[in-house]
Amino acid sequence: MSEIVSAALVLADGSVFEGEHIGVRPSAGIASGEVVFNTALVGYQEVITDPSYAGQIITFTYPHIGNYGVTAADDESANAFARGVIVRDLARRHSSWRAEASLETFLIGHGIGGIGGIDTRRLTRILRDTGAMPGAFGPVEGDGAADLDGLRAAAVAEPGTDGIDLVDRVTTTEPYTVAAADGAGKRIVAYDFGVKTTILDHLARLGTVEVVPASTPAAAVLDRRPDGVFLSNGPGDPREAPYATASVADLVGKVPIFGICLGHQILSLAIGGEITKLPFGHHGANHPVRNVATGEVEITSQNHNFAVAASSIAAVADVTHVNLNDGVCEGLRVRGAPAFGVQHHPEASPGPHDSAYLFEQFDRLMDEGMI
């Protein structure tokens, strides 16, 4: 553990939290972002390396974080795009046969700072009652220390994830290929809106995956003669990436399509749907989702602040999954075209895996042109 340095977090509504600085010291002593909370009990490394958290500060509601350390095999991307982390108790020792380093060493290596010793129960209640909001944190002692007035001003000035194209900040700049596993023979083009490594691992079981930048036009995708097109997860508001919506609109009906999370939202926009922002989003690994066709309830992993307005797609698509906590649309199937999407994460590393069958559904769609 590094030397204990007092730090503070200030929300845009003026709420103040005192704790201890962890990770790297923020540039100019202050880091800001949209503060959200995640309810997962495990998987902190996968959460931190999920590109969907670009622009956000992650509050972990589980009180003990860092217990089992970190290992490179669990990274969901090469970088970490979150602005910071907030925890109740950062483990001073980690214990796992897989561990290669401590969580704080990992944070320092990725250039991420944060705060420990925070009353995360109180913080989560505020976010749950008033919604996700901008915040700022930083050390309040030592060289370059911040003060509460400076933190408050930074929180108020922080735009959060509204009105910003965050996809452009996380997508690959050049196409690359992920080799098929076990001789799988299909060819899949995957749009990288902030794709996670575990998703690519699942797709590779179906065939060779050609990952392309988010700005790739539909014609360039069709030139690759794919058996199917995958639309990945990603950060922020899909309405701020109109280039992606335009490309997907040109692909619907021409090739089988499967979208996850942001990809699901972009598919919805491409067929004329509308997007709404949720009060505090869905971030965690325990969201119950009902499969409309079977009536079965799936426990799912989720990470998004925006959602599809179910009424806006009623004329052109069927809702296939519904969130049982708040009734949000969790899945859709386009009528008359081989295209579907889900809001939750069926790849879910480290879990749960109730929805992993959706990759098999995509496989059948590429074989038969129907779900």
N, C-alpha and C positions, 0 to 999 in steps of 0.2 A: 504494500500500500504506500502511496505517496504521502508526503507531509500533509497533515491536516490543516486546511486553510478555510476559514469561514467564507460562505457564499450566500447569495440570496437570489430568489426568483420572484419577479413581480409580474402579475397578469395585467392585461389592459384595463380591467375593471378596478385596479388598485390593490387587489389582494397581494399580500406579501408573505413569503415563506422563507424561513432561514434554515440553512443546512451547511454541508461541507462540500467544497469543490472536489470533483473527481475528473479524471481524464486530462485533456490539455486545456490550457488557459485560452479562453476565447480571444480572437483578434480584438485589439483595443479594449480588452477586458470585459466585453459584453457580447453575448450571442442571443439572437432572437429568432422566433419562429412561431408557427401555430401549435399550441399545446393541445395534445390529444392524450387519451389514456388507452392502454392495451391490457386486457384481462387474462392473457395467456399465463399459465403457470410455469411453463418451460418454453424453450425456444428463443431466448432473448437474443442470441447471436443471429438467428435467422431473421428476427424482427428488425434488428439494427441494420442488417445488410440488405433488406428489402428496399429496392429503389422507390417503391410506392410511398415511402416516408419522406421523400424530398420536400424540403421546406417546413418540416414539422419537428417538434420536440416531443419525444415519447415519454409518457409517464407509465411506468410499470406498476400495476395495482398489486401484484404479488409482492409481499414484503421483502423476501430474501432473493436477491438477484446476484448471479455470479457463482453460485454454489459449485457448479460442475466445470467451471472454466470455459475455455473455448478451444476449438480445433478448426483448422483451415477447411476441412472437409464439409463443414456445416455452413460455410458462407453461401449466401444466395446471389451475390454479385461480387465483382472484383473490388468495388468501392462501397462506402457507406455514405448515403446522401442525407441522412437525418441531421438536423441542426444541433441535437443534443439529447441527453437522456436524464430522466428524473427517477430516483429510486428511494425507497424507505431505508433499506439496509444493503449496502454493497459488501458482499462476502469478503472477509479479510483473508480467508484461505479457501482454495477450491479443492475438490476431491472427485476425481474421475480417472479411470485408466486411459480414457481418450484425450484428456486435457493436454494441450500444448502450451498454454499460457493462461494468465488470469484475465478476467474481463477488463480490468483497468488497463492492463498492458495492451489489450486489443483496442480499447478506446483511444489510447495514446497513439498507437500505430496508425489508426485511421483518422487521426486529427479531430476527434470528437471530445467535447467536454460535457459536463453535466453537474448534477447536484445529488448528493446522498444525504440521508438523515431527514428527508422531507416527510411531512405528514401527508402521505399520498391518499389516505382515505378522505381527508378534508378536501384536498385538491380535486380528487375525482368527483366528489359531491358537487363542487362548484361547476365543473365542466359538464356534469350530467344535467344540472339544473339550468344553467345559462347557456350551454353550448361550448364547443371548442372555440378558443379565442387566442389572440396573439399574446405572447409573453416574452420576457427577456431574463437572462440569468448571467451571473458572473461572480468572481471572487470579490469580496468586500474588504480585503486586507492584503497587504503586500504591494509590490511594485505594480503599477497600472491598475490598482483596485478601482472597482466601480462604486458608485453610491446609489442609494435608493431612487433619488431623483433622476439620475441618468438611466437607470434600469426602467423606471416608469416611462420615461420619454421614449426609450427604444421600443418598449412594448406597444405603446400607442401608435408609433410610426410604422410598426411591422405590418405589411399587407397580408400576411398569412398565405393561403393558397388560392385566394380569389383573384381573378383577372390576370393570371400569370400562366404562361405556357411552361409547365414543369417537365413535360414529356421531352421537349427539346434539350433539356439539361441532363437527361439520363440515358437517352437512346444511343445505340452504337453509331459511330460515324462511318463505318465501313461494313459491308456484308461479311459474314463469316459462316462457316459450316460446322455443324455438330454431326459426327458420324453416327450412322444407324447402329443400334445395339442388336446383337444376335442375328445379324443378317436380314433384319427387317427391310422390306423392299420399297416402301412408299417414299414419295418426295413431298416434303411439307415446307412451305414458306411461312416463316414466323415473323410477324411485325414486332419489332422491339420497341414497346412503349415504356419499358422498364422491366423487362422480363427477368424472372427468377431462374436460377440454375436448376432447381428441382423440376420446374415445368419443362425445361429443355430435356432433362433426363427422361421424363415420362414420354415426351414426343419422340425421342430417339428410339424408344421401344417399338414405335410404329414405322419408323423409317428415317432417312436422312433429313436433317433439319437445316434449311438455309435461312439464317437470321438476317433480316434486312432493316435498315434505318426506318424510323417512323414516317419520314417524308417520301418514301419510295412510292411512285405512282402505280396505279393498278396495271397499266400496260407492261411495266417492267416486271411486275410479279407474274403476270400471265405468260410473259416470254420465257419464264423459267419452267413452264409446263408442270405446275404442281398438281399433286393429287388432292391437296387440301391447303387451306390458308388458315393460320392461327393468329389470333389477335391477343396480345399479351396484356397482363396487368400493367399498371403504371400509376404515377402520382397525379394528384390535382384534378382539375375540372376538365373533362373531355371537350367541352365547348371551346376551350382555348387552343385546341389542336384541330382546326377545321380542315387542314390538309389531310389528316388521317381519315376524317369522316368522308371527305370527297373520294379518296381512294377506295375505301370500303364500299361506298355506294356504287362504284363502278364494278365491284367484284361480286356483289350479291346476285345470285342467280346464274353465275358463270362458273363457279367453283365451290366445293364444300367449304364452309367457314365455321370455325369454333372460336368463341371469344370468352376470356376470363377477366372479371373485375373491370378495369378500365376498357378492355377490349369488348366486353359485354355492353358497356355504355356507348362506346363508339359505334358498335353495330346497331344499337337502338337509334342513335342519331342518324345513321345512314339510311334507315327506313322511315324516317320522319318523326321519331320519338322525341320526347323532351326529358331534360335532366333537372333534378332538384338537389339542393344541398341539405343533408341531414343535420340535425342540431349538433350532435357530437360524434356522428359517424359510427361505423361498426369496426372495432379493432379488437380481435381476440380469437380464441380457438374453441369457443363453446356456444356458438350461435345456432339455435335450432331452426332448421329449414324443412318445410313440408314439400315433398314431391307431389305435385298435383295429380299426376297420372296414377301413382301407386298408393298415395295416402301415407307413405312411410315418412318418418321424421329422421333427418340426417343432422348430425352434429357437425358443424362446419367451422373452418378457419376463415376469417374475414379481415379486410383492411381497406376501407374506403370511406370517404366523407360525402360522396355524391351517389345518387341512385336514379334509376329509371322510373319515370312516372308511368305506372301501369296503364292508366286510362289513355295515354298518348299513343300507345302502340296497339290498342285493341282492334283497330280496323285491319291491321296487316300482320299481326303476330299473336301467338298464344302465350300466356304466362304459364311457365312450367314448374316454377318453384316460388315459394312464398316464405318470407321470414316470419317466424311465429312470435317474435318479440314485438314487432311493430308493423307487420303486414307489408313490408317493402317487397317489391318485385325482386326475386332472386334468380330468375331464369326466364328465357324466352325462346320460342321457336318461330322462325319466320314462315308464314304460309306461302306455299308455292315456290319455295327456294330451299336448297340444302344449307341452311344456316341456323345456328343456335348459339346461345351464350348463357353464362351463369355469373352471378355477382360474387359468389364465394370462391374459395380456392380448393379445387379437388386434389391438387398435388400435396397441399398441406404438410410441409415439413416443419416440425417433427410429427404433426398429426392434428386432428383426427383424419381418418382416411375413408369415412363413410361415402364420400362422393367421388372416389377414384374411378368408379365405373364410367364416368363421363368421358374419359380418354378412350375407353372401348367403344363408346357411343360415337365418338368422332371417327374411330377406325371403321366402324360399320357405315357411317355416312360417306366416307371416301370410297368404300367398296360398292355400295348400293345406291348412293345418291339420295338416301332417305334415312330418317331416324326411326 
